[in-house]
Amino acid sequence: MKEMIRYEIYKLLHKPLAWAGLASILLFVGVMEWRLVAPGYAAIQADVNGRRENTLDFAAIKRNQEIAARYAGPLTTETVKEILNTYLFSEEMLEESGLDPERQGHYTHNLLYDTFSQHGFTTMAGEWNGSAIEDIYGQIAPDLILGYSAGWEGTLYAMVYCFLSWGCVLVILLSPLFCGEYDRHMDALILTGCQGRRKAPLAKAAAAFIVSLGGSLLLIAVFFFVLLASHGMVGFESSVQLGEMGLLLSTPYVLSWAQAFGFTCLLLLGAAAVLTALLLVVSALAKNSFSSLVISFVLFTAPMFIPWHKLPIILHLAGSLLPINQMQINLLFSFDKIYLGNWGLNVMWLVLPLGLTTGLMGILWSKRAFARHQVM
């Protein structure tokens, strides 16, 4: 059986189109890592004695971490006010740099200032507008923890885009898994063999899950190690609502970046498992590789264009658990917990039974469809 699985993996990857797909995802990962993580969008403009001082890249990461460490801890309105007043540009610097004082809120300062400016705490001129943290973040505001968020948020942002692309690569790799045998008329040889109806389909399914989940784990490992090398574990305990880009701003409960990273890994692996199960079934039922590729791609991408938020909540949740929506992690993070008395269940845990059940059903259904294929 091991040799059969190795051979199926070899067949999946030993194709020019497969190599092109893998090369493209590696290039895309590299670009996204550079743009969002290492060093990402790190930049600081500081007012130093009335003159503008610019800090970029890894030096800016270190400086942002130092500023975040100074204010780390429970978020308060006074902390927000102090940050905005401390790092507000002086009129002297604005005039010397040729910047418009009435648009200071749009200029880059540092991570914490820019975060609160983006979240609605400042006027156009960059001054504190009098908003309290409860006005912006609601009931969870007193429980939020301020800290360094750029590395974690940039990593999750990059993972979302790269896994959407990885899903497309999986469609290309796995859609001909069974129907490729129909194209080459190898189905007759396989199905008339002594193990053709039992072990051959299982070996194909095993190879598919090894490629999809193994590749997903490898991508996650790359993101995590680049995060560690560029930013370290700084800020893992801070709250996801306090990220500059606002990726998880709509999360209705307090969640740290370390927890968010763990749930993101769960969502992405679950999405890969469900997508693999779908591709197994489509490939076993399709007449040829081209039709399998087209059907698989449509089934994978079409849910992204459905306005799930306009549907009843149960359909909205079900739609968010589809592979391409699951890979857009902010959709599931926006759901509140399911409360049973005082105990709250995070909806992300639904991915575990969904992935296991769908994976098992995909294996059994594709095995049955391939075994019953009419040999011509």
Buried (B, 14 or more C-beta within 10 A) or exposed (E): EEEBBEEBBEBBBEBEEBEEBBEBBEEBBBEBBEBBBBBBBBBBBBBEEBEBEEBEBBBBBEBBBEBBEEBBEEBBBEBBBBBBEBBBBEEEBBEEBEBEBEEBBBBBBBBBBBBBBBBEBBEEBBBBBEBBBEEBBEEBBEEBBBBBBBBBBBBBBBBBBBBBBBBBBBBBBBBBBBBBBBBEEEBBEBBEEEEBBEBBBBBBBBBBBBBBBEBBBEBBEBBBEBBEEBBEEBBBBBBBBBBBBBBBBEBBBBBBBBBBBEBBBBBBBBBBBBBBBBBBBBBBBBEEBEBBBBBBBEBBBEBBEEEBEEEEEEEBBBBBBBBBBBBBBBBBBBBEBEEEEEEEEBBBEBBEEBBEEBBEEBBBBBBBBBBEBEEE
